[in-house]
Amino acid sequence: MTNEIQALWPELFWIKNEELRERTARTWEVALNRSVLTVEDLNIIPFTLLVPGLKVTFMAHKRCVVHIAKEAGEKSNEFFGSDLPVDMDVLIAGAILADVGKLLEYEMQDGKAVQGSYGKYLRHPFSGVSLAETCGVPPEVCHIIATHAGEGDMVKRTTEAYIVHHADFMTFEPFRSRLK
């Protein structure tokens, strides 16, 4: 794992399984190598292109989602135990990787993030799974990437996927609802 990825994602160290942690970090490394975006861009660009004038950055949103998902998973394990067990490593890896595909979906034009030509054909859940599979990320984590957005409404989500989906949307919908 590079120092750049460690600085970008200190939450990687919440993943206890070292192999999963490394594969998760490697997915971000591959995505950054294939992307026109830089780490600096991720700390400046808005987390969504669907809300004009949004100032919340990509990384602020992503890290918030990971923190919310982790705490929700911990509380689920505390209150529901074996009745609804949450695999915390899978949950955290999935939350960290949920939007990794946006690095291929976005381009920079005149200092602003826009949907690029790749993104017009493949949304980030699809490209995110492709990146993760390239790095050997297991299917239970790829499932979270694939189902965290609206595309996942057509399939049965795992408990971990539900948690990431809701953590993501509860930190997105209030911004979008301001437009209405």
Number of C-alpha atoms within 10 A of each C-alpha: 14 10 8 10 16 13 11 18 16 10 17 23 13 13 18 12 11 12 12 20 21 17 20 26 24 21 24 24 19 16 21 18 13 12 16 14 19 12 13 10 17 18 15 18 21 22 22 19 13 12 15 11 8 14 13 15 16 18 20 15 17 22 17 15 25 24 17 19 27 24 13 19 22 17 13 18 17 13 11 12 12 10 9 13 16 23 14 19 20 24 27 28 26 27 31 25 26 31 24 26 27 25 23 25 25 23 19 14 10 6 10 12 20 16 16 15 12 14 18 10 10 15 19 23 26 17 23 27 26 17 23 28 16 13 19 16 25 14 14 16 26 25 22 29 31 25 24 26 20 11 12 18 11 8 10 11 17 14 17 27 28 18 24 29 24 17 22 23 16 13 15 17 10 10 16 15 9 8 9 4
